[in-house]
Amino acid sequence: MRPAGGFTKAGWQPQPAGKITGRAAGSLPGLCVAAAGIAMMIYGISRGEINVVFEKAVRICMECIGIG
């Protein structure tokens, strides 16, 4: 049976300071990509691109159902 709480037979072993392991190791690239995506969205909204995207979406939708 596996011990609960992250303990092993040898006992609890803390990680050295500054060492990133597990899920935290992959979070930095993900956070960078998310921050870049949010920055691009804000830039597009500030330029008024949201109206262009919405108009294209409506046009494509109308063409798909055969109205436009």
PQR file of N, CA, C, O and H, with PARSE charges and radii, in Angstrom:
ATOM      1  N   MET A   1       0.845  -1.180   0.000 -0.4000 1.5000
ATOM      2  CA  MET A   1       0.000   0.000   0.000 -0.0000 2.0000
ATOM      3  C   MET A   1       0.893   1.248   0.000  0.5500 1.7000
ATOM      4  O   MET A   1       1.939   1.275   0.649 -0.5500 1.4000
ATOM      5  N   ARG A   2       0.473   2.257  -0.722 -0.4000 1.5000
ATOM      6  CA  ARG A   2       1.256   3.482  -0.860 -0.0000 2.0000
ATOM      7  C   ARG A   2       1.010   4.420   0.308  0.5500 1.7000
ATOM      8  O   ARG A   2      -0.141   4.624   0.694 -0.5500 1.4000
ATOM      9  H   ARG A   2      -0.376   2.235  -1.249  0.4000 1.0000
ATOM     10  N   PRO A   3       2.055   4.994   0.881 -0.5600 1.5000
ATOM     11  CA  PRO A   3       1.857   5.922   1.988  0.2800 2.0000
ATOM     12  C   PRO A   3       1.164   7.203   1.534  0.5500 1.7000
ATOM     13  O   PRO A   3       1.376   7.671   0.416 -0.5500 1.4000
ATOM     14  N   ALA A   4       0.347   7.755   2.399 -0.4000 1.5000
ATOM     15  CA  ALA A   4      -0.394   8.977   2.076 -0.0000 2.0000
ATOM     16  C   ALA A   4       0.440  10.211   2.382  0.5500 1.7000
ATOM     17  O   ALA A   4       1.353  10.172   3.206 -0.5500 1.4000
ATOM     18  H   ALA A   4       0.175   7.374   3.307  0.4000 1.0000
ATOM     19  N   GLY A   5       0.114  11.297   1.712 -0.4000 1.5000
ATOM     20  CA  GLY A   5       0.713  12.586   2.025 -0.0000 2.0000
ATOM     21  C   GLY A   5       2.076  12.830   1.416  0.5500 1.7000
ATOM     22  O   GLY A   5       2.775  13.748   1.848 -0.5500 1.4000
ATOM     23  H   GLY A   5      -0.628  11.328   1.042  0.4000 1.0000
ATOM     24  N   GLY A   6       2.486  12.043   0.426 -0.4000 1.5000
ATOM     25  CA  GLY A   6       3.750  12.275  -0.227 -0.0000 2.0000
ATOM     26  C   GLY A   6       4.950  11.712   0.508  0.5500 1.7000
ATOM     27  O   GLY A   6       6.087  11.946   0.098 -0.5500 1.4000
ATOM     28  H   GLY A   6       1.919  11.298   0.075  0.4000 1.0000
ATOM     29  N   PHE A   7       4.722  10.979   1.580 -0.4000 1.5000
ATOM     30  CA  PHE A   7       5.817  10.370   2.317 -0.0000 2.0000
ATOM     31  C   PHE A   7       6.208   9.056   1.664  0.5500 1.7000
ATOM     32  O   PHE A   7       5.372   8.368   1.078 -0.5500 1.4000
ATOM     33  H   PHE A   7       3.798  10.789   1.913  0.4000 1.0000
ATOM     34  N   THR A   8       7.457   8.723   1.768 -0.4000 1.5000
ATOM     35  CA  THR A   8       7.961   7.445   1.268 -0.0000 2.0000
ATOM     36  C   THR A   8       8.476   6.639   2.451  0.5500 1.7000
ATOM     37  O   THR A   8       8.405   7.085   3.596 -0.5500 1.4000
ATOM     38  H   THR A   8       8.135   9.282   2.244  0.4000 1.0000
ATOM     39  N   LYS A   9       8.988   5.461   2.167 -0.4000 1.5000
ATOM     40  CA  LYS A   9       9.540   4.642   3.241 -0.0000 2.0000
ATOM     41  C   LYS A   9      10.733   5.332   3.896  0.5500 1.7000
ATOM     42  O   LYS A   9      10.980   5.159   5.090 -0.5500 1.4000
ATOM     43  H   LYS A   9       9.046   5.099   1.237  0.4000 1.0000
ATOM     44  N   ALA A  10      11.478   6.125   3.099 -0.4000 1.5000
ATOM     45  CA  ALA A  10      12.642   6.835   3.631 -0.0000 2.0000
ATOM     46  C   ALA A  10      12.249   8.096   4.388  0.5500 1.7000
ATOM     47  O   ALA A  10      13.084   8.684   5.075 -0.5500 1.4000
ATOM     48  H   ALA A  10      11.277   6.265   2.130  0.4000 1.0000
ATOM     49  N   GLY A  11      11.012   8.518   4.278 -0.4000 1.5000
ATOM     50  CA  GLY A  11      10.560   9.743   4.937 -0.0000 2.0000
ATOM     51  C   GLY A  11      10.350  10.859   3.941  0.5500 1.7000
ATOM     52  O   GLY A  11      10.465  10.661   2.732 -0.5500 1.4000
ATOM     53  H   GLY A  11      10.333   8.041   3.719  0.4000 1.0000
ATOM     54  N   TRP A  12      10.047  12.011   4.448 -0.4000 1.5000
ATOM     55  CA  TRP A  12       9.765  13.163   3.600 -0.0000 2.0000
ATOM     56  C   TRP A  12      11.061  13.823   3.186  0.5500 1.7000
ATOM     57  O   TRP A  12      11.906  14.112   4.033 -0.5500 1.4000
ATOM     58  H   TRP A  12       9.954  12.172   5.430  0.4000 1.0000
ATOM     59  N   GLN A  13      11.234  14.070   1.887 -0.4000 1.5000
ATOM     60  CA  GLN A  13      12.442  14.705   1.371 -0.0000 2.0000
ATOM     61  C   GLN A  13      12.069  16.023   0.695  0.5500 1.7000
ATOM     62  O   GLN A  13      11.441  15.994  -0.363 -0.5500 1.4000
ATOM     63  H   GLN A  13      10.547  13.835   1.199  0.4000 1.0000
ATOM     64  N   PRO A  14      12.430  17.181   1.263 -0.5600 1.5000
ATOM     65  CA  PRO A  14      12.105  18.462   0.619  0.2800 2.0000
ATOM     66  C   PRO A  14      12.928  18.664  -0.649  0.5500 1.7000
ATOM     67  O   PRO A  14      14.034  18.137  -0.770 -0.5500 1.4000
ATOM     68  N   GLN A  15      12.387  19.425  -1.587 -0.4000 1.5000
ATOM     69  CA  GLN A  15      13.084  19.748  -2.827 -0.0000 2.0000
ATOM     70  C   GLN A  15      14.084  20.874  -2.563  0.5500 1.7000
ATOM     71  O   GLN A  15      13.818  21.750  -1.739 -0.5500 1.4000
ATOM     72  H   GLN A  15      11.489  19.854  -1.490  0.4000 1.0000
ATOM     73  N   PRO A  16      15.227  20.865  -3.249 -0.5600 1.5000
ATOM     74  CA  PRO A  16      16.185  21.968  -3.098  0.2800 2.0000
ATOM     75  C   PRO A  16      15.583  23.290  -3.577  0.5500 1.7000
ATOM     76  O   PRO A  16      14.743  23.303  -4.476 -0.5500 1.4000
ATOM     77  N   ALA A  17      16.007  24.378  -2.987 -0.4000 1.5000
ATOM     78  CA  ALA A  17      15.484  25.692  -3.354 -0.0000 2.0000
ATOM     79  C   ALA A  17      15.829  26.016  -4.802  0.5500 1.7000
ATOM     80  O   ALA A  17      16.953  25.785  -5.247 -0.5500 1.4000
ATOM     81  H   ALA A  17      16.690  24.368  -2.256  0.4000 1.0000
ATOM     82  N   GLY A  18      14.865  26.547  -5.527 -0.4000 1.5000
ATOM     83  CA  GLY A  18      15.083  26.964  -6.897 -0.0000 2.0000
ATOM     84  C   GLY A  18      14.859  25.882  -7.933  0.5500 1.7000
ATOM     85  O   GLY A  18      14.890  26.170  -9.129 -0.5500 1.4000
ATOM     86  H   GLY A  18      13.952  26.735  -5.166  0.4000 1.0000
ATOM     87  N   LYS A  19      14.636  24.656  -7.516 -0.4000 1.5000
ATOM     88  CA  LYS A  19      14.424  23.570  -8.461 -0.0000 2.0000
ATOM     89  C   LYS A  19      12.928  23.412  -8.712  0.5500 1.7000
ATOM     90  O   LYS A  19      12.148  23.237  -7.776 -0.5500 1.4000
ATOM     91  H   LYS A  19      14.611  24.423  -6.544  0.4000 1.0000
ATOM     92  N   ILE A  20      12.542  23.476  -9.970 -0.4000 1.5000
ATOM     93  CA  ILE A  20      11.135  23.360 -10.342 -0.0000 2.0000
ATOM     94  C   ILE A  20      10.910  21.962 -10.898  0.5500 1.7000
ATOM     95  O   ILE A  20      11.580  21.550 -11.846 -0.5500 1.4000
ATOM     96  H   ILE A  20      13.176  23.619 -10.730  0.4000 1.0000
ATOM     97  N   THR A  21       9.975  21.241 -10.313 -0.4000 1.5000
ATOM     98  CA  THR A  21       9.668  19.892 -10.777 -0.0000 2.0000
ATOM     99  C   THR A  21       8.165  19.727 -10.923  0.5500 1.7000
ATOM    100  O   THR A  21       7.387  20.551 -10.442 -0.5500 1.4000
ATOM    101  H   THR A  21       9.432  21.576  -9.543  0.4000 1.0000
ATOM    102  N   GLY A  22       7.770  18.659 -11.587 -0.4000 1.5000
ATOM    103  CA  GLY A  22       6.359  18.330 -11.701 -0.0000 2.0000
ATOM    104  C   GLY A  22       5.609  19.274 -12.613  0.5500 1.7000
ATOM    105  O   GLY A  22       6.132  19.703 -13.641 -0.5500 1.4000
ATOM    106  H   GLY A  22       8.402  17.990 -11.978  0.4000 1.0000
ATOM    107  N   ARG A  23       4.393  19.597 -12.241 -0.4000 1.5000
ATOM    108  CA  ARG A  23       3.536  20.446 -13.066 -0.0000 2.0000
ATOM    109  C   ARG A  23       4.066  21.857 -13.197  0.5500 1.7000
ATOM    110  O   ARG A  23       3.827  22.507 -14.215 -0.5500 1.4000
ATOM    111  H   ARG A  23       3.968  19.248 -11.405  0.4000 1.0000
ATOM    112  N   ALA A  24       4.774  22.350 -12.203 -0.4000 1.5000
ATOM    113  CA  ALA A  24       5.293  23.719 -12.247 -0.0000 2.0000
ATOM    114  C   ALA A  24       6.366  23.881 -13.318  0.5500 1.7000
ATOM    115  O   ALA A  24       6.589  24.990 -13.803 -0.5500 1.4000
ATOM    116  H   ALA A  24       4.968  21.822 -11.376  0.4000 1.0000
ATOM    117  N   ALA A  25       7.032  22.792 -13.692 -0.4000 1.5000
ATOM    118  CA  ALA A  25       8.101  22.885 -14.683 -0.0000 2.0000
ATOM    119  C   ALA A  25       7.571  23.297 -16.046  0.5500 1.7000
ATOM    120  O   ALA A  25       8.274  23.987 -16.784 -0.5500 1.4000
ATOM    121  H   ALA A  25       6.851  21.891 -13.298  0.4000 1.0000
ATOM    122  N   GLY A  26       6.367  22.904 -16.403 -0.4000 1.5000
ATOM    123  CA  GLY A  26       5.801  23.236 -17.701 -0.0000 2.0000
ATOM    124  C   GLY A  26       4.915  24.461 -17.697  0.5500 1.7000
ATOM    125  O   GLY A  26       4.368  24.822 -18.739 -0.5500 1.4000
ATOM    126  H   GLY A  26       5.795  22.344 -15.803  0.4000 1.0000
ATOM    127  N   SER A  27       4.756  25.104 -16.569 -0.4000 1.5000
ATOM    128  CA  SER A  27       3.822  26.218 -16.503 -0.0000 2.0000
ATOM    129  C   SER A  27       4.392  27.523 -17.060  0.5500 1.7000
ATOM    130  O   SER A  27       3.626  28.366 -17.525 -0.5500 1.4000
ATOM    131  H   SER A  27       5.201  24.810 -15.723  0.4000 1.0000
ATOM    132  N   LEU A  28       5.705  27.714 -17.028 -0.4000 1.5000
ATOM    133  CA  LEU A  28       6.289  28.969 -17.516 -0.0000 2.0000
ATOM    134  C   LEU A  28       6.066  29.156 -19.016  0.5500 1.7000
ATOM    135  O   LEU A  28       5.628  30.236 -19.413 -0.5500 1.4000
ATOM    136  H   LEU A  28       6.328  27.029 -16.649  0.4000 1.0000
ATOM    137  N   PRO A  29       6.339  28.174 -19.868 -0.5600 1.5000
ATOM    138  CA  PRO A  29       6.045  28.368 -21.296  0.2800 2.0000
ATOM    139  C   PRO A  29       4.556  28.590 -21.550  0.5500 1.7000
ATOM    140  O   PRO A  29       4.183  29.397 -22.401 -0.5500 1.4000
ATOM    141  N   GLY A  30       3.719  27.885 -20.823 -0.4000 1.5000
ATOM    142  CA  GLY A  30       2.280  28.069 -20.981 -0.0000 2.0000
ATOM    143  C   GLY A  30       1.832  29.469 -20.589  0.5500 1.7000
ATOM    144  O   GLY A  30       0.997  30.073 -21.263 -0.5500 1.4000
ATOM    145  H   GLY A  30       4.022  27.230 -20.131  0.4000 1.0000
ATOM    146  N   LEU A  31       2.385  29.980 -19.506 -0.4000 1.5000
ATOM    147  CA  LEU A  31       2.044  31.339 -19.074 -0.0000 2.0000
ATOM    148  C   LEU A  31       2.526  32.377 -20.082  0.5500 1.7000
ATOM    149  O   LEU A  31       1.842  33.372 -20.325 -0.5500 1.4000
ATOM    150  H   LEU A  31       3.063  29.489 -18.959  0.4000 1.0000
ATOM    151  N   CYS A  32       3.700  32.151 -20.670 -0.4000 1.5000
ATOM    152  CA  CYS A  32       4.218  33.083 -21.674 -0.0000 2.0000
ATOM    153  C   CYS A  32       3.325  33.106 -22.918  0.5500 1.7000
ATOM    154  O   CYS A  32       3.043  34.172 -23.465 -0.5500 1.4000
ATOM    155  H   CYS A  32       4.255  31.343 -20.473  0.4000 1.0000
ATOM    156  N   VAL A  33       2.887  31.940 -23.355 -0.4000 1.5000
ATOM    157  CA  VAL A  33       2.005  31.867 -24.527 -0.0000 2.0000
ATOM    158  C   VAL A  33       0.664  32.521 -24.217  0.5500 1.7000
ATOM    159  O   VAL A  33       0.120  33.244 -25.051 -0.5500 1.4000
ATOM    160  H   VAL A  33       3.115  31.074 -22.910  0.4000 1.0000
ATOM    161  N   ALA A  34       0.129  32.274 -23.025 -0.4000 1.5000
ATOM    162  CA  ALA A  34      -1.146  32.878 -22.644 -0.0000 2.0000
ATOM    163  C   ALA A  34      -1.031  34.403 -22.571  0.5500 1.7000
ATOM    164  O   ALA A  34      -1.929  35.115 -23.019 -0.5500 1.4000
ATOM    165  H   ALA A  34       0.572  31.686 -22.347  0.4000 1.0000
ATOM    166  N   ALA A  35       0.066  34.902 -22.011 -0.4000 1.5000
ATOM    167  CA  ALA A  35       0.266  36.354 -21.916 -0.0000 2.0000
ATOM    168  C   ALA A  35       0.395  36.976 -23.306  0.5500 1.7000
ATOM    169  O   ALA A  35      -0.129  38.063 -23.550 -0.5500 1.4000
ATOM    170  H   ALA A  35       0.796  34.324 -21.647  0.4000 1.0000
ATOM    171  N   ALA A  36       1.093  36.290 -24.217 -0.4000 1.5000
ATOM    172  CA  ALA A  36       1.224  36.808 -25.585 -0.0000 2.0000
ATOM    173  C   ALA A  36      -0.136  36.827 -26.278  0.5500 1.7000
ATOM    174  O   ALA A  36      -0.451  37.783 -26.988 -0.5500 1.4000
ATOM    175  H   ALA A  36       1.518  35.408 -24.018  0.4000 1.0000
ATOM    176  N   GLY A  37      -0.934  35.802 -26.085 -0.4000 1.5000
ATOM    177  CA  GLY A  37      -2.271  35.749 -26.684 -0.0000 2.0000
ATOM    178  C   GLY A  37      -3.175  36.861 -26.167  0.5500 1.7000
ATOM    179  O   GLY A  37      -3.896  37.495 -26.938 -0.5500 1.4000
ATOM    180  H   GLY A  37      -0.678  35.026 -25.508  0.4000 1.0000
ATOM    181  N   ILE A  38      -3.132  37.089 -24.871 -0.4000 1.5000
ATOM    182  CA  ILE A  38      -3.947  38.164 -24.277 -0.0000 2.0000
ATOM    183  C   ILE A  38      -3.486  39.520 -24.796  0.5500 1.7000
ATOM    184  O   ILE A  38      -4.313  40.385 -25.086 -0.5500 1.4000
ATOM    185  H   ILE A  38      -2.546  36.574 -24.245  0.4000 1.0000
ATOM    186  N   ALA A  39      -2.168  39.715 -24.917 -0.4000 1.5000
ATOM    187  CA  ALA A  39      -1.643  40.986 -25.429 -0.0000 2.0000
ATOM    188  C   ALA A  39      -2.094  41.213 -26.871  0.5500 1.7000
ATOM    189  O   ALA A  39      -2.448  42.333 -27.238 -0.5500 1.4000
ATOM    190  H   ALA A  39      -1.496  39.012 -24.682  0.4000 1.0000
ATOM    191  N   MET A  40      -2.084  40.159 -27.690 -0.4000 1.5000
ATOM    192  CA  MET A  40      -2.534  40.299 -29.076 -0.0000 2.0000
ATOM    193  C   MET A  40      -4.027  40.593 -29.160  0.5500 1.7000
ATOM    194  O   MET A  40      -4.466  41.368 -30.010 -0.5500 1.4000
ATOM    195  H   MET A  40      -1.796  39.249 -27.392  0.4000 1.0000
ATOM    196  N   MET A  41      -4.807  39.972 -28.274 -0.4000 1.5000
ATOM    197  CA  MET A  41      -6.248  40.251 -28.260 -0.0000 2.0000
ATOM    198  C   MET A  41      -6.511  41.708 -27.888  0.5500 1.7000
ATOM    199  O   MET A  41      -7.350  42.362 -28.508 -0.5500 1.4000
ATOM    200  H   MET A  41      -4.450  39.343 -27.584  0.4000 1.0000
ATOM    201  N   ILE A  42      -5.813  42.212 -26.898 -0.4000 1.5000
ATOM    202  CA  ILE A  42      -5.991  43.612 -26.480 -0.0000 2.0000
ATOM    203  C   ILE A  42      -5.594  44.556 -27.610  0.5500 1.7000
ATOM    204  O   ILE A  42      -6.268  45.558 -27.852 -0.5500 1.4000
ATOM    205  H   ILE A  42      -5.132  41.681 -26.394  0.4000 1.0000
ATOM    206  N   TYR A  43      -4.494  44.236 -28.306 -0.4000 1.5000
ATOM    207  CA  TYR A  43      -4.052  45.070 -29.424 -0.0000 2.0000
ATOM    208  C   TYR A  43      -5.097  45.073 -30.545  0.5500 1.7000
ATOM    209  O   TYR A  43      -5.397  46.127 -31.105 -0.5500 1.4000
ATOM    210  H   TYR A  43      -3.947  43.422 -28.110  0.4000 1.0000
ATOM    211  N   GLY A  44      -5.649  43.909 -30.873 -0.4000 1.5000
ATOM    212  CA  GLY A  44      -6.671  43.819 -31.917 -0.0000 2.0000
ATOM    213  C   GLY A  44      -7.944  44.565 -31.542  0.5500 1.7000
ATOM    214  O   GLY A  44      -8.544  45.235 -32.382 -0.5500 1.4000
ATOM    215  H   GLY A  44      -5.405  43.053 -30.418  0.4000 1.0000
ATOM    216  N   ILE A  45      -8.353  44.451 -30.298 -0.4000 1.5000
ATOM    217  CA  ILE A  45      -9.559  45.158 -29.839 -0.0000 2.0000
ATOM    218  C   ILE A  45      -9.335  46.662 -29.888  0.5500 1.7000
ATOM    219  O   ILE A  45     -10.235  47.412 -30.264 -0.5500 1.4000
ATOM    220  H   ILE A  45      -7.865  43.906 -29.615  0.4000 1.0000
ATOM    221  N   SER A  46      -8.134  47.109 -29.508 -0.4000 1.5000
ATOM    222  CA  SER A  46      -7.858  48.547 -29.523 -0.0000 2.0000
ATOM    223  C   SER A  46      -7.849  49.113 -30.948  0.5500 1.7000
ATOM    224  O   SER A  46      -8.094  50.305 -31.137 -0.5500 1.4000
ATOM    225  H   SER A  46      -7.402  46.499 -29.202  0.4000 1.0000
ATOM    226  N   ARG A  47      -7.569  48.274 -31.952 -0.4000 1.5000
ATOM    227  CA  ARG A  47      -7.569  48.723 -33.345 -0.0000 2.0000
ATOM    228  C   ARG A  47      -8.951  48.623 -33.981  0.5500 1.7000
ATOM    229  O   ARG A  47      -9.126  49.045 -35.124 -0.5500 1.4000
ATOM    230  H   ARG A  47      -7.369  47.306 -31.799  0.4000 1.0000
ATOM    231  N   GLY A  48      -9.926  48.083 -33.277 -0.4000 1.5000
ATOM    232  CA  GLY A  48     -11.269  47.952 -33.826 -0.0000 2.0000
ATOM    233  C   GLY A  48     -11.463  46.702 -34.665  0.5500 1.7000
ATOM    234  O   GLY A  48     -12.429  46.614 -35.424 -0.5500 1.4000
ATOM    235  H   GLY A  48      -9.784  47.741 -32.348  0.4000 1.0000
ATOM    236  N   GLU A  49     -10.576  45.745 -34.546 -0.4000 1.5000
ATOM    237  CA  GLU A  49     -10.650  44.528 -35.338 -0.0000 2.0000
ATOM    238  C   GLU A  49     -11.815  43.637 -34.927  0.5500 1.7000
ATOM    239  O   GLU A  49     -12.210  42.752 -35.685 -0.5500 1.4000
ATOM    240  H   GLU A  49      -9.792  45.816 -33.929  0.4000 1.0000
ATOM    241  N   ILE A  50     -12.360  43.853 -33.764 -0.4000 1.5000
ATOM    242  CA  ILE A  50     -13.453  43.000 -33.299 -0.0000 2.0000
ATOM    243  C   ILE A  50     -14.670  43.146 -34.220  0.5500 1.7000
ATOM    244  O   ILE A  50     -15.390  42.173 -34.443 -0.5500 1.4000
ATOM    245  H   ILE A  50     -12.039  44.572 -33.147  0.4000 1.0000
ATOM    246  N   ASN A  51     -14.903  44.325 -34.748 -0.4000 1.5000
ATOM    247  CA  ASN A  51     -16.019  44.526 -35.669 -0.0000 2.0000
ATOM    248  C   ASN A  51     -15.792  43.793 -36.985  0.5500 1.7000
ATOM    249  O   ASN A  51     -16.725  43.216 -37.542 -0.5500 1.4000
ATOM    250  H   ASN A  51     -14.318  45.116 -34.567  0.4000 1.0000
ATOM    251  N   VAL A  52     -14.571  43.811 -37.480 -0.4000 1.5000
ATOM    252  CA  VAL A  52     -14.241  43.121 -38.728 -0.0000 2.0000
ATOM    253  C   VAL A  52     -14.437  41.622 -38.563  0.5500 1.7000
ATOM    254  O   VAL A  52     -15.024  40.969 -39.426 -0.5500 1.4000
ATOM    255  H   VAL A  52     -13.813  44.279 -37.027  0.4000 1.0000
ATOM    256  N   VAL A  53     -13.946  41.077 -37.455 -0.4000 1.5000
ATOM    257  CA  VAL A  53     -14.075  39.638 -37.204 -0.0000 2.0000
ATOM    258  C   VAL A  53     -15.549  39.256 -37.077  0.5500 1.7000
ATOM    259  O   VAL A  53     -15.964  38.230 -37.616 -0.5500 1.4000
ATOM    260  H   VAL A  53     -13.469  41.608 -36.755  0.4000 1.0000
ATOM    261  N   PHE A  54     -16.335  40.052 -36.383 -0.4000 1.5000
ATOM    262  CA  PHE A  54     -17.754  39.759 -36.218 -0.0000 2.0000
ATOM    263  C   PHE A  54     -18.482  39.792 -37.563  0.5500 1.7000
ATOM    264  O   PHE A  54     -19.308  38.921 -37.836 -0.5500 1.4000
ATOM    265  H   PHE A  54     -15.998  40.885 -35.944  0.4000 1.0000
ATOM    266  N   GLU A  55     -18.186  40.781 -38.402 -0.4000 1.5000
ATOM    267  CA  GLU A  55     -18.820  40.861 -39.719 -0.0000 2.0000
ATOM    268  C   GLU A  55     -18.473  39.649 -40.581  0.5500 1.7000
ATOM    269  O   GLU A  55     -19.343  39.116 -41.271 -0.5500 1.4000
ATOM    270  H   GLU A  55     -17.515  41.489 -38.180  0.4000 1.0000
ATOM    271  N   LYS A  56     -17.221  39.209 -40.551 -0.4000 1.5000
ATOM    272  CA  LYS A  56     -16.816  38.022 -41.312 -0.0000 2.0000
ATOM    273  C   LYS A  56     -17.511  36.778 -40.785  0.5500 1.7000
ATOM    274  O   LYS A  56     -17.930  35.925 -41.567 -0.5500 1.4000
ATOM    275  H   LYS A  56     -16.515  39.642 -39.991  0.4000 1.0000
ATOM    276  N   ALA A  57     -17.637  36.665 -39.474 -0.4000 1.5000
ATOM    277  CA  ALA A  57     -18.309  35.501 -38.884 -0.0000 2.0000
ATOM    278  C   ALA A  57     -19.770  35.447 -39.300  0.5500 1.7000
ATOM    279  O   ALA A  57     -20.286  34.374 -39.614 -0.5500 1.4000
ATOM    280  H   ALA A  57     -17.297  37.359 -38.839  0.4000 1.0000
ATOM    281  N   VAL A  58     -20.435  36.581 -39.304 -0.4000 1.5000
ATOM    282  CA  VAL A  58     -21.846  36.617 -39.717 -0.0000 2.0000
ATOM    283  C   VAL A  58     -21.966  36.247 -41.192  0.5500 1.7000
ATOM    284  O   VAL A  58     -22.860  35.489 -41.566 -0.5500 1.4000
ATOM    285  H   VAL A  58     -20.016  37.452 -39.049  0.4000 1.0000
ATOM    286  N   ARG A  59     -21.083  36.770 -42.028 -0.4000 1.5000
ATOM    287  CA  ARG A  59     -21.118  36.474 -43.461 -0.0000 2.0000
ATOM    288  C   ARG A  59     -20.910  34.977 -43.718  0.5500 1.7000
ATOM    289  O   ARG A  59     -21.630  34.377 -44.516 -0.5500 1.4000
ATOM    290  H   ARG A  59     -20.356  37.387 -41.724  0.4000 1.0000
ATOM    291  N   ILE A  60     -19.941  34.386 -43.051 -0.4000 1.5000
ATOM    292  CA  ILE A  60     -19.675  32.950 -43.220 -0.0000 2.0000
ATOM    293  C   ILE A  60     -20.864  32.135 -42.752  0.5500 1.7000
ATOM    294  O   ILE A  60     -21.239  31.164 -43.408 -0.5500 1.4000
ATOM    295  H   ILE A  60     -19.356  34.873 -42.402  0.4000 1.0000
ATOM    296  N   CYS A  61     -21.459  32.504 -41.645 -0.4000 1.5000
ATOM    297  CA  CYS A  61     -22.602  31.785 -41.108 -0.0000 2.0000
ATOM    298  C   CYS A  61     -23.786  31.861 -42.074  0.5500 1.7000
ATOM    299  O   CYS A  61     -24.465  30.862 -42.314 -0.5500 1.4000
ATOM    300  H   CYS A  61     -21.154  33.294 -41.112  0.4000 1.0000
ATOM    301  N   MET A  62     -24.025  33.039 -42.619 -0.4000 1.5000
ATOM    302  CA  MET A  62     -25.134  33.206 -43.565 -0.0000 2.0000
ATOM    303  C   MET A  62     -24.899  32.374 -44.825  0.5500 1.7000
ATOM    304  O   MET A  62     -25.845  31.815 -45.380 -0.5500 1.4000
ATOM    305  H   MET A  62     -23.474  33.850 -42.424  0.4000 1.0000
ATOM    306  N   GLU A  63     -23.653  32.287 -45.282 -0.4000 1.5000
ATOM    307  CA  GLU A  63     -23.341  31.483 -46.459 -0.0000 2.0000
ATOM    308  C   GLU A  63     -23.536  29.999 -46.165  0.5500 1.7000
ATOM    309  O   GLU A  63     -23.971  29.246 -47.036 -0.5500 1.4000
ATOM    310  H   GLU A  63     -22.885  32.741 -44.831  0.4000 1.0000
ATOM    311  N   CYS A  64     -23.219  29.578 -44.951 -0.4000 1.5000
ATOM    312  CA  CYS A  64     -23.348  28.161 -44.618 -0.0000 2.0000
ATOM    313  C   CYS A  64     -24.805  27.704 -44.631  0.5500 1.7000
ATOM    314  O   CYS A  64     -25.102  26.587 -45.054 -0.5500 1.4000
ATOM    315  H   CYS A  64     -22.865  30.190 -44.244  0.4000 1.0000
ATOM    316  N   ILE A  65     -25.701  28.554 -44.175 -0.4000 1.5000
ATOM    317  CA  ILE A  65     -27.107  28.148 -44.137 -0.0000 2.0000
ATOM    318  C   ILE A  65     -27.848  28.536 -45.424  0.5500 1.7000
ATOM    319  O   ILE A  65     -29.038  28.255 -45.566 -0.5500 1.4000
ATOM    320  H   ILE A  65     -25.459  29.462 -43.831  0.4000 1.0000
ATOM    321  N   GLY A  66     -27.149  29.173 -46.344 -0.4000 1.5000
ATOM    322  CA  GLY A  66     -27.727  29.454 -47.665 -0.0000 2.0000
ATOM    323  C   GLY A  66     -28.507  30.735 -47.791  0.5500 1.7000
ATOM    324  O   GLY A  66     -29.261  30.895 -48.751 -0.5500 1.4000
ATOM    325  H   GLY A  66     -26.183  29.401 -46.229  0.4000 1.0000
ATOM    326  N   ILE A  67     -28.355  31.658 -46.856 -0.4000 1.5000
ATOM    327  CA  ILE A  67     -29.082  32.927 -46.920 -0.0000 2.0000
ATOM    328  C   ILE A  67     -28.256  33.987 -47.629  0.5500 1.7000
ATOM    329  O   ILE A  67     -28.799  34.772 -48.406 -0.5500 1.4000
ATOM    330  H   ILE A  67     -27.742  31.527 -46.077  0.4000 1.0000
ATOM    331  N   GLY A  68     -26.970  34.023 -47.377 -0.4000 1.5000
ATOM    332  CA  GLY A  68     -26.122  35.104 -47.882 -0.0000 2.0000
ATOM    333  C   GLY A  68     -25.433  34.697 -49.090  0.5500 1.7000
ATOM    334  O   GLY A  68     -24.672  35.478 -49.660 -0.5500 1.4000
ATOM    335  H   GLY A  68     -26.529  33.386 -46.745  0.4000 1.0000
TER
END
